[in-house]
C-alpha cells in the first residue's frame, strides 16, 4: 500500500507537521481532509489530461454530454442551468465548441428569436466516444473496491459533506 503522506502536497505536509509539533488533537481530521483534497485534485488533473488532446475542458465535455441525445438541442439558458454555471460561462464554452466544429447554434423553429444549440456530426461522434471512455475510466478508479466498500465510501463522503457549511446549507434549503 502506498504511503498516504506521499499523496499530500508539500504545503499540506508542512501544516500536518506543524499540527503534530503543536500536539493539536484535530491532526487526524486535518490529515483526512488533505488526503481527500489530494485525491480529488489528482482525479481533476487526470480528467483534464484525458480531455486536453481533444481540445476539450471539463466544462466543454459537460456541455457535449448534456447535448448528446437531445435531437432538438437545448437553449444556452437550459445548458447553463443544467451545467450549474452562469450564462456568460456557457457562452464562452459554446463559442469554443462551435469554433472547433462540435456544435452549431440554430434559430428555434417555433420562436426564431430563441437559439437552440445542437451537436454537429463531429460533436455527436465525440460525445458518444468520450462518454463511453470517460465513464469507463471513472468507474475504473473504484474498481479495486468491493460493492460494500463503494457503498460505505459513499456513505462516509456524504456524512463528511453534511458536516461542511455548504452541506448544511443545502440540507437546510432542501428542508424548506
N, C-alpha and C positions, 0 to 999 in steps of 0.2 A: 504494500500500500504506500502511496506517495505521502511524503511529509506534508502535512497541512500548512506548515509555515512557508513552504516553497511557493504556494499559490498566492500568497499575500504580496501586495505592493510594498515597496520599501517604507513608504510613509505609514502604512498600517502596522508593519513590523515595529517601527520606531514607537508608535503610540502604544502598542502592546507591551513593548519592553519598558516603557516609562510607567505604564499602569502596573506592571508586575513590580517594578522598583518601588513604587509608592504603596504597594500592597492593597490596591483597590479591589474591593470584593466583586465588582462588576466585570472584571477582566475576562471571564469566560464568555459572558454575553457579548462583550465587545469583539472577542475573537470570532465568535459565530457570525456576527454581523459582517465582519470583514471577509470571512470566508464566503458568505453569501454574495457580497458585493463583487468579490474576485471571480466567482463562478458566473454571475450574471454578466460581468464585463467580458469574460472570455467567450461566452456564447455570443454576445453582441459583436465582438471583433470577428469571430469566425463567420457569423452571418454576413457581415459587411464584406469580408474577404471572398465569400462564395458568390455574392451578388455583383461585386465590382467588375469582374471580367465581362459581364454582360451589360455594363453601363448602368446598373441599377443600384439604387439605395434601398434601404428597408421601406422607406415611405413610398417609393415608386412601386416596389413589389406589392405592397399592401393594396395600392390602387389597382394594379393589374389583377390581383386576386379578387377584389371586390367587383371588378367589371367582368371577369370571366364568368360566362354562363348567363350574363344579362343581355339577351339578344337586342333589346331596345335601348340598352345603355342606361346610364344614370346621369342626373344633373350634377354639376360641380358642387352644389349645395348638399345634395344627398351624399356624395362622396366624402365631403368634409365632415359631415355629421357621423357617418359610419366609421370613418377612419379616426375620429376623435381629434381632428386638427382644425385650424382656422381656414376660412375660405381663401385667405391670402396664401397660406401654405399649399393648399390644394392647387391653386392657380399656378404656382411655381412648379410643382411636381408635374402637373398636366402639360405645361409648356415644354418641359424636358422630354416627357414621354411622347408628345406629339412631334417634336423636332426629330426624335430618334425613330419615328415611324411605328410606334407601338399602338397609337390610337389616333382618333380624329374627333373633332367636335362637329356636331351636326345640329342644324336647326330642328327643334321639336316639330313633329308632324302636325300636332294639334295647335300649338301656340308657337309660331315662328320666332317670337321674342325670346323664348327659352332655348337653352342649349342642352343637348344630350351628348354625353361622352360615350363613344363606342370603341371597342378594340378593333384594330386592323387585323388582317390575316397574320401578320408578324406578331402582334400582341396576343392573339388567341393561342398561337403555337407556343410562344414563350411562356405565357401564363400557365398553360397546361403542363408543360415540361418542368418549369420551375416549381410549381406547386407540388408535383409528384416528388421531385428531388428534395425540396426543402422539408416537406413533411416527413420524408423517409430519414433525412439527416437529423431532424429534431427528435423524432421518435427513437433514433439510434442512441441519442445522448442518454436515454434512460433504459436502454436495452439490457444493461447489466443489473438492473433492479428487478426483483420479482414483482408480481402483481400486488402483493400485500405491501411490499416496500414502497412502491409507487403511490399506493393509496395512503400509506402512513406519511410519506413525504408531503403529499398534497394537503393532508390534514394539518401537519406541523407548519407548513408555509402559511396556510390560511390562519392559523392561530397567531402566528407572528404578525401577519398583515393586520389582523384585527387589533393588535396592540399598538399599531402606528397611529399617528394623528390622522393621516389620510384614511386609514381603515375605519377608525372610529367615526369619522365624519361621514363616510359612505354608509356605515351601518345606521347612523342616526338618520341620515337622509332617506334610507330605504324604509325606515320605521314610520316615517311621516305619511 
